[in-house]
Amino acid sequence: MEPIKEILAQRLQKLESLRQEGIDPYPRERWTQIDSESIRRRFGHLSSEELERLGEVVSVAGRIMAQRDFGKSVFLSLLDRKGRIQVYVRKDVLREPAYEIFRRLDIGDIIGASGKIFRTKTGELTVLAERIKLLTKSLRPLPEKWHGLKDTEERYRKRYLDLIMNESVREVFLKRAAIIDYLRAFLKQRDFLEVETPMMHVLPGGATARPFVTHHNALDMDLFLRIAPELYLKRLIVGGFERVFEMNRNFRNEGVSSRHNPEFTMLEFYQAYATYEDLMELTEQMISSLVHELYGAYALEWNGLKLDFTPPWRRVRLRELLEHRTGLSADDTEGLLEFAEKRGVSVKKTEKKGKILFELFEHFCEDSLIQPTFVTHYPIEVSPLAKRSKEDEGIAERFELYILGMEVANGFNELNDPFDQRKRFEEQVREREEGATVDEDYLCALEYGLPPTAGEGIGIDRLTMVLTGSTSVREVILFPLLRP
């Protein structure tokens, strides 16, 4: 018999044995407990003598992660939501038949334990168990202690095991939650209203991307999973909610990579009577203060690399970056195409100049933007919802924030001219861009009047990668999409 099947058989046998003795392996019981962090906070400053005089009894609960057996006593390591706590089980304290039942428990079982807090000879806070209660019987063995759960794909597929076995993984997702909480609080303190907009759209819109299509049976109509909430959020600005934000899930039916997952989280926010320069300052303040909140400083180590978030951050025009990297003028389209071709980069020569510049920027400039950098003045051809620059009609009043060579945020002055917006929608449809439609209701909203507005989207998954030292987006999404 294979080892795993043998262990399963043994545990099933133990399960049946417990049931025959009237012990429910999955009891309907509420167990009041104190978590491991609270124990450290409440008792961590007390000496062994002080703990003995106090004689306080506590109840803990968690999963058995390890045990050291000394015959008539056992040390257990219990894992709860805040970390680990040690439990000491002695035969003369727990007594029979409770001790005999306890000895049949396995690593992975979830138990409750109550008893007095004391310190071991090594100084570790420990619960001396006066009562043990099986709360859930585990039928499958946890991964072997020293080898653990290390196969990357297996970790993603069985995230529950990943969280049990790898403390660093738990820390990533605790930090992700803290990041989201901080961003929400930051915007609410500045009078932004949190809203919810539809995740199923009649028309795809708000970004250029291939949508997922679904079908509503009762209405007998196709719907599109949201690729961006932008057009709905700007409708709310028209309606008089002058500062709004949404922590939203988006879906794009495109490639999967270390930086892309088909389902991802964005923070989008819009502020009336503001400009994209205002949003750059706000973003700089928001993220730098977030870093300081998490790490107590404006700099952090990212896999051996120092990232410095101390304001102000670098601001540079896209054109300047491209010219610096290629040594060619951004107006020299032929020269740029030849430069790309020599380096094995294929660019459609039939594309408009702005799209060619943007594609070359992605190929040759993005990877060099390691420290927080605002790239500004994007071609209008790749900015269909942004206002044109007063200086140059071919340039959009737009920025993108890059960190570690990744686009982390995108913001711009919102186009509020309904005539210009209609032309751009129609041009997108003519050029058959993914997700392109003429949204008549949105255009109608613009005709009622969208005040001067700046909007921005921040990729929560990528920001979390930056702030947790993660090299793949799958490391910061609890359940990333995987091929079956």
C-alpha positions as CSV (number, residue, x, y, z in Angstrom):
1,M,0.0,0.0,0.0
2,E,1.3,3.5,-0.9
3,P,2.3,5.5,2.2
4,I,-0.4,8.1,1.7
5,K,-3.1,5.5,1.4
6,E,-1.8,3.7,4.5
7,I,-1.9,6.9,6.5
8,L,-5.5,7.6,5.3
9,A,-6.5,4.1,6.3
10,Q,-5.0,4.5,9.7
11,R,-6.7,7.8,10.3
12,L,-10.1,6.5,9.1
13,Q,-9.6,3.6,11.6
14,K,-8.9,6.1,14.4
15,L,-12.0,8.1,13.3
16,E,-14.2,5.1,13.6
17,S,-12.7,4.1,16.9
18,L,-13.4,7.5,18.4
19,R,-17.0,7.3,17.2
20,Q,-17.5,3.9,18.7
21,E,-16.4,5.4,22.0
22,G,-19.0,8.1,21.7
23,I,-16.5,10.8,20.8
24,D,-17.7,13.0,17.9
25,P,-14.7,13.9,15.7
26,Y,-16.6,16.9,14.3
27,P,-18.5,18.2,17.4
28,R,-21.1,21.0,17.2
29,E,-19.3,22.9,20.0
30,R,-18.4,26.5,20.5
31,W,-14.9,26.9,21.9
32,T,-14.1,30.2,23.4
33,Q,-10.4,30.9,22.9
34,I,-7.8,33.6,23.1
35,D,-5.5,33.9,20.1
36,S,-1.7,33.4,20.3
37,E,-0.9,37.1,19.7
38,S,-3.2,38.2,22.5
39,I,-1.4,35.7,24.8
40,R,1.9,37.2,24.0
41,R,0.6,40.7,24.4
42,R,-1.1,39.9,27.8
43,F,1.5,37.7,29.4
44,G,4.7,38.3,27.4
45,H,6.1,40.8,29.9
46,L,5.6,38.6,33.0
47,S,8.3,36.4,34.5
48,S,7.8,32.7,35.4
49,E,7.2,33.7,39.1
50,E,4.6,36.3,38.2
51,L,2.8,33.9,35.9
52,E,2.8,31.3,38.6
53,R,1.3,33.7,41.1
54,L,-1.2,34.9,38.6
55,G,-2.4,31.3,37.9
56,E,-4.7,32.5,35.0
57,V,-6.4,29.8,33.0
58,V,-6.8,30.4,29.2
59,S,-8.4,28.5,26.4
60,V,-6.7,28.2,23.0
61,A,-7.6,26.5,19.8
62,G,-5.7,25.6,16.6
63,R,-4.2,23.0,14.4
64,I,-1.5,20.6,15.7
65,M,1.6,21.4,13.6
66,A,4.2,19.6,15.6
67,Q,4.7,17.5,18.7
68,R,7.6,16.4,20.9
69,D,6.9,13.2,22.8
70,F,8.5,12.5,26.1
71,G,6.4,9.4,27.0
72,K,4.3,10.8,29.9
73,S,4.3,14.3,28.5
74,V,4.0,15.9,25.1
75,F,4.8,19.4,23.8
76,L,2.4,20.6,21.0
77,S,2.7,23.5,18.6
78,L,-0.7,24.8,17.8
79,L,-1.3,27.1,14.8
80,D,-4.1,29.7,15.0
81,R,-5.0,32.8,12.9
82,K,-2.3,34.9,14.6
83,G,0.6,32.4,14.8
84,R,1.7,29.6,17.0
85,I,1.3,28.8,20.7
86,Q,2.8,25.9,22.6
87,V,0.7,23.5,24.7
88,Y,2.2,21.1,27.3
89,V,0.2,18.0,27.9
90,R,1.2,15.9,31.0
91,K,-0.4,12.5,31.9
92,D,-0.6,13.4,35.6
93,V,-2.5,16.7,34.8
94,L,-4.8,15.6,32.0
95,R,-5.4,12.1,33.6
96,E,-7.0,9.0,32.1
97,P,-9.0,8.4,30.0
98,A,-8.5,11.9,28.5
99,Y,-4.7,11.4,28.2
100,E,-5.2,8.0,26.3
101,I,-7.6,9.7,23.9
102,F,-5.2,12.6,23.4
103,R,-2.4,10.2,22.5
104,R,-4.4,9.0,19.5
105,L,-4.6,12.5,18.0
106,D,-2.5,13.3,14.9
107,I,-0.6,16.2,13.5
108,G,-3.1,18.2,11.5
109,D,-6.0,17.6,14.0
110,I,-7.7,20.8,15.2
111,I,-8.1,20.9,19.0
112,G,-9.1,23.1,21.9
113,A,-6.9,23.2,25.0
114,S,-7.4,25.0,28.3
115,G,-5.0,25.5,31.3
116,K,-2.7,27.8,33.1
117,I,0.0,29.9,31.3
118,F,3.6,29.3,32.4
119,R,7.1,29.6,31.0
120,T,9.3,26.7,30.1
121,K,13.0,26.5,31.0
122,T,13.7,28.1,27.7
123,G,11.3,31.0,28.5
124,E,8.6,30.1,26.0
125,L,5.0,31.0,27.0
126,T,3.1,27.7,27.2
127,V,-0.4,26.4,28.2
128,L,-0.3,23.5,30.6
129,A,-3.3,21.6,29.4
130,E,-5.9,20.7,32.0
131,R,-8.5,19.9,29.3
132,I,-8.1,18.8,25.6
133,K,-11.0,18.7,23.1
134,L,-10.9,17.3,19.6
135,L,-12.7,19.9,17.4
136,T,-11.9,18.5,13.9
137,K,-10.2,15.2,12.9
138,S,-7.8,15.6,10.0
139,L,-7.9,12.6,7.6
140,R,-5.0,13.7,5.4
141,P,-1.4,14.2,6.6
142,L,0.2,17.6,6.3
143,P,3.3,17.8,4.0
144,E,6.4,16.4,5.6
145,K,8.0,18.9,8.0
146,W,11.4,19.4,6.3
147,H,10.4,19.3,2.7
148,G,7.1,21.1,3.2
149,L,4.9,22.3,0.4
150,K,7.4,23.8,-2.1
151,D,6.1,22.9,-5.6
152,T,4.9,26.2,-6.9
153,E,1.9,25.0,-8.9
154,E,0.8,22.7,-6.1
155,R,0.9,25.6,-3.7
156,Y,-1.4,27.7,-5.9
157,R,-3.8,24.8,-6.4
158,K,-4.0,23.9,-2.7
159,R,-3.7,27.4,-1.3
160,Y,-5.3,26.1,2.0
161,L,-2.2,23.9,2.5
162,D,0.1,26.7,1.4
163,L,-1.4,28.9,4.1
164,I,-1.1,26.2,6.8
165,M,2.5,25.3,6.0
166,N,4.1,28.6,4.9
167,E,4.1,31.4,7.4
168,S,5.6,33.8,4.7
169,V,2.6,33.2,2.5
170,R,0.2,34.0,5.3
171,E,2.2,37.2,5.9
172,V,1.7,38.3,2.2
173,F,-2.0,38.1,2.4
174,L,-2.2,39.7,5.8
175,K,-0.2,42.6,4.3
176,R,-2.4,42.7,1.2
177,A,-5.4,43.1,3.5
178,A,-3.6,45.9,5.4
179,I,-2.8,47.6,2.0
180,I,-6.4,47.6,1.0
181,D,-7.6,48.9,4.4
182,Y,-5.0,51.7,4.3
183,L,-5.9,52.8,0.7
184,R,-9.6,52.8,1.6
185,A,-9.1,54.9,4.8
186,F,-6.8,57.3,2.9
187,L,-9.4,58.2,0.3
188,K,-12.3,58.3,2.8
189,Q,-10.4,60.8,4.9
190,R,-10.3,63.0,1.9
191,D,-14.1,62.8,1.4
192,F,-14.1,60.2,-1.3
193,L,-17.3,58.1,-1.4
194,E,-16.9,54.3,-1.8
195,V,-19.4,52.9,-4.3
196,E,-20.2,49.7,-6.2
197,T,-20.9,49.5,-9.9
198,P,-22.1,46.6,-12.1
199,M,-19.8,43.7,-12.8
200,M,-22.0,42.5,-15.7
201,H,-22.2,45.1,-18.5
202,V,-24.5,45.3,-21.5
203,L,-21.6,46.8,-23.4
204,P,-17.9,46.3,-22.7
205,G,-16.1,49.6,-22.0
206,G,-13.8,51.7,-19.9
207,A,-10.6,50.1,-21.3
208,T,-9.2,48.4,-24.3
209,A,-9.3,44.6,-23.6
210,R,-11.0,41.5,-24.8
211,P,-14.0,40.8,-22.5
212,F,-15.5,37.6,-21.1
213,V,-19.0,36.9,-22.5
214,T,-21.8,35.4,-20.5
215,H,-25.5,34.9,-21.1
216,H,-28.5,36.0,-19.1
217,N,-31.2,33.3,-19.6
218,A,-34.2,35.2,-18.3
219,L,-33.5,38.3,-20.4
220,D,-32.1,36.1,-23.3
221,M,-29.2,38.5,-23.8
222,D,-25.4,38.4,-23.7
223,L,-23.5,40.3,-21.0
224,F,-19.9,41.1,-20.6
225,L,-17.9,40.8,-17.4
226,R,-16.5,44.1,-16.4
227,I,-13.1,45.0,-17.9
228,A,-13.1,48.4,-16.1
229,P,-15.6,50.4,-14.0
230,E,-14.6,53.7,-15.5
231,L,-17.7,54.7,-17.5
232,Y,-20.0,53.9,-14.6
233,L,-17.9,55.9,-12.1
234,K,-17.9,58.9,-14.3
235,R,-21.6,58.7,-14.6
236,L,-21.7,59.1,-10.8
237,I,-19.5,62.3,-11.2
238,V,-22.1,63.6,-13.7
239,G,-24.8,62.7,-11.0
240,G,-23.1,65.0,-8.5
241,F,-20.9,62.5,-6.5
242,E,-17.8,64.6,-7.0
243,R,-15.3,62.2,-5.4
244,V,-15.9,58.5,-5.8
245,F,-13.8,55.3,-5.6
246,E,-14.3,51.6,-6.0
247,M,-12.2,48.6,-5.0
248,N,-13.2,46.5,-7.9
249,R,-12.7,43.2,-9.6
250,N,-12.1,43.3,-13.3
251,F,-12.0,40.5,-15.9
252,R,-10.0,40.5,-19.1
253,N,-10.0,37.5,-21.5
254,E,-6.3,37.8,-22.4
255,G,-2.9,36.3,-21.6
256,V,-1.6,34.9,-18.3
257,S,1.8,35.8,-17.1
258,S,3.8,36.7,-13.9
259,R,2.1,40.1,-14.1
260,H,-1.3,39.2,-15.5
261,N,-4.2,37.2,-14.2
262,P,-7.6,37.2,-16.1
263,E,-9.3,38.3,-12.8
264,F,-7.7,41.1,-10.9
265,T,-8.3,43.9,-8.4
266,M,-8.2,47.6,-9.1
267,L,-8.7,50.7,-7.0
268,E,-10.3,53.3,-9.3
269,F,-11.0,56.8,-8.1
270,Y,-12.3,60.0,-9.7
271,Q,-12.2,63.6,-8.4
272,A,-14.1,66.5,-10.0
273,Y,-12.4,69.8,-10.4
274,A,-9.0,68.2,-10.1
275,T,-6.2,67.6,-12.7
276,Y,-4.0,64.6,-13.4
277,E,-1.1,66.6,-11.7
278,D,-3.3,66.7,-8.6
279,L,-3.7,62.9,-8.8
280,M,0.1,62.4,-9.2
281,E,0.6,64.3,-5.9
282,L,-2.2,62.4,-4.2
283,T,-0.8,59.0,-5.4
284,E,2.7,60.0,-4.3
285,Q,1.4,60.9,-0.9
286,M,-0.9,57.8,-0.6
287,I,1.7,55.2,-1.6
288,S,4.7,56.7,0.2
289,S,2.7,57.0,3.4
290,L,1.5,53.4,2.9
291,V,5.1,52.2,2.7
292,H,5.9,54.2,5.8
293,E,2.9,52.7,7.6
294,L,4.0,49.1,6.7
295,Y,7.8,49.4,7.2
296,G,8.4,52.5,9.4
297,A,10.5,54.1,6.6
298,Y,10.1,55.3,3.0
299,A,12.5,52.7,1.6
300,L,12.2,48.9,1.5
301,E,14.3,46.0,0.3
302,W,12.8,44.1,-2.7
303,N,14.8,40.9,-3.2
304,G,18.1,42.6,-2.6
305,L,17.1,45.8,-4.4
306,K,16.4,49.0,-2.5
307,L,13.2,50.8,-3.5
308,D,13.0,54.4,-2.3
309,F,9.5,55.9,-2.1
310,T,10.6,59.2,-0.6
311,P,8.7,62.0,-2.3
312,P,9.0,63.6,-4.8
313,W,9.2,60.9,-7.4
314,R,10.7,61.2,-10.8
315,R,8.5,62.6,-13.6
316,V,9.5,62.1,-17.2
317,R,7.8,62.4,-20.6
318,L,7.3,59.2,-22.6
319,R,9.0,60.8,-25.6
320,E,12.1,61.7,-23.6
321,L,12.5,58.2,-22.3
322,L,12.2,56.7,-25.8
323,E,14.7,59.1,-27.2
324,H,17.2,58.4,-24.4
325,R,16.9,54.7,-24.8
326,T,17.2,54.6,-28.6
327,G,19.3,57.7,-29.3
328,L,16.8,58.7,-32.0
329,S,14.2,61.5,-32.2
330,A,10.7,60.5,-31.4
331,D,9.7,62.1,-34.7
332,D,12.0,59.8,-36.7
333,T,9.4,57.0,-37.2
334,E,11.4,55.2,-39.9
335,G,14.5,55.3,-37.8
336,L,12.7,53.9,-34.7
337,L,11.1,51.1,-36.8
338,E,14.6,50.2,-38.1
339,F,16.0,50.3,-34.6
340,A,13.3,47.9,-33.4
341,E,13.7,45.5,-36.4
342,K,17.4,45.2,-35.7
343,R,16.6,44.1,-32.2
344,G,14.0,41.5,-33.2
345,V,11.0,43.6,-32.1
346,S,8.1,43.4,-34.6
347,V,6.0,46.6,-34.9
348,K,3.2,47.1,-37.5
349,K,4.4,49.8,-39.8
350,T,0.8,50.5,-40.7
351,E,0.0,51.6,-37.2
352,K,-0.4,55.3,-36.4
353,K,2.6,57.1,-35.1
354,G,1.3,57.3,-31.5
355,K,0.7,53.6,-31.3
356,I,4.2,52.9,-32.7
357,L,5.8,55.1,-30.1
358,F,3.8,53.5,-27.3
359,E,4.7,50.0,-28.4
360,L,8.4,50.9,-28.7
361,F,8.2,52.5,-25.2
362,E,6.8,49.2,-23.8
363,H,9.6,47.2,-25.5
364,F,12.6,49.4,-24.7
365,C,11.8,51.6,-21.7
366,E,9.5,49.9,-19.2
367,D,12.1,47.6,-17.8
368,S,14.4,50.4,-16.9
369,L,11.8,52.1,-14.7
370,I,12.7,50.5,-11.3
371,Q,12.2,53.3,-8.8
372,P,8.8,54.9,-8.6
373,T,8.5,57.0,-11.8
374,F,5.6,59.0,-13.3
375,V,5.7,58.7,-17.1
376,T,3.6,61.5,-18.7
377,H,2.4,62.8,-22.0
378,Y,1.1,59.7,-23.7
379,P,0.1,59.6,-27.4
380,I,-3.6,60.4,-27.9
381,E,-4.0,57.2,-30.0
382,V,-3.6,55.0,-27.0
383,S,-5.6,57.2,-24.6
384,P,-9.2,57.1,-25.9
385,L,-10.8,58.5,-22.7
386,A,-8.3,61.2,-21.9
387,K,-8.3,64.9,-22.7
388,R,-5.9,66.3,-25.3
389,S,-3.0,68.4,-24.2
390,K,-3.3,72.2,-24.8
391,E,0.3,72.1,-25.9
392,D,0.0,69.3,-28.5
393,E,-3.3,67.8,-29.8
394,G,-1.5,64.5,-30.4
395,I,-0.7,64.1,-26.7
396,A,-3.0,63.1,-23.9
397,E,-3.0,64.7,-20.4
398,R,-2.1,61.4,-18.8
399,F,0.4,59.6,-16.6
400,E,1.3,56.1,-15.7
401,L,3.2,55.1,-12.5
402,Y,6.0,52.6,-13.0
403,I,7.7,50.6,-10.3
404,L,10.1,47.6,-10.9
405,G,9.4,47.9,-14.6
406,M,5.6,47.4,-14.1
407,E,2.8,49.8,-14.7
408,V,1.1,50.1,-11.3
409,A,-1.2,53.1,-11.9
410,N,-2.8,54.9,-14.8
411,G,-4.5,58.3,-14.6
412,F,-5.6,61.2,-16.7
413,N,-7.8,64.2,-17.2
414,E,-11.1,62.7,-18.3
415,L,-12.4,63.6,-21.7
416,N,-15.7,65.4,-21.1
417,D,-16.4,66.7,-24.6
418,P,-19.2,64.4,-25.9
419,F,-18.4,65.2,-29.6
420,D,-14.7,64.3,-29.3
421,Q,-15.6,61.2,-27.2
422,R,-18.0,60.0,-29.9
423,K,-15.3,60.4,-32.6
424,R,-12.8,58.3,-30.5
425,F,-15.4,55.6,-29.8
426,E,-16.2,55.3,-33.5
427,E,-12.5,55.3,-34.4
428,Q,-11.9,52.4,-32.0
429,V,-14.8,50.5,-33.5
430,R,-13.5,51.1,-37.1
431,E,-10.1,49.8,-36.1
432,R,-11.7,46.8,-34.4
433,E,-10.0,47.3,-31.1
434,E,-10.9,44.7,-28.4
435,G,-13.9,45.7,-26.3
436,A,-14.5,48.8,-28.5
437,T,-18.2,50.0,-28.6
438,V,-20.1,53.2,-28.9
439,D,-21.7,53.6,-25.5
440,E,-24.7,55.8,-26.3
441,D,-25.8,56.1,-22.7
442,Y,-22.4,57.2,-21.6
443,L,-22.3,59.8,-24.4
444,C,-25.8,60.9,-23.2
445,A,-24.4,61.3,-19.7
446,L,-21.6,63.5,-21.1
447,E,-24.1,65.7,-22.8
448,Y,-25.7,66.5,-19.4
449,G,-22.2,67.6,-18.4
450,L,-19.2,65.9,-16.8
451,P,-17.3,68.6,-14.7
452,P,-13.6,68.8,-15.2
453,T,-12.4,65.5,-13.7
454,A,-9.3,63.5,-13.1
455,G,-9.4,59.8,-12.7
456,E,-7.0,57.0,-11.8
457,G,-6.7,53.2,-11.5
458,I,-4.2,51.5,-9.3
459,G,-3.5,47.8,-9.7
460,I,-3.8,46.3,-6.2
461,D,-2.2,43.0,-7.2
462,R,0.9,44.6,-8.7
463,L,1.2,47.1,-5.8
464,T,1.0,44.2,-3.4
465,M,3.8,42.4,-5.4
466,V,6.0,45.5,-5.0
467,L,5.3,45.8,-1.2
468,T,5.7,42.2,-0.4
469,G,8.7,41.2,-2.4
470,S,6.7,38.9,-4.7
471,T,7.9,38.1,-8.2
472,S,4.6,36.7,-9.6
473,V,1.1,38.0,-9.4
474,R,0.0,34.5,-8.5
475,E,1.9,34.9,-5.2
476,V,-0.5,37.7,-4.2
477,I,-3.8,36.3,-5.4
478,L,-5.3,33.7,-3.1
479,F,-6.7,31.5,-5.8
480,P,-5.2,32.4,-9.2
481,L,-6.7,30.9,-12.4
482,L,-4.9,27.7,-13.4
483,R,-5.4,25.2,-16.2
484,P,-7.2,22.1,-14.8
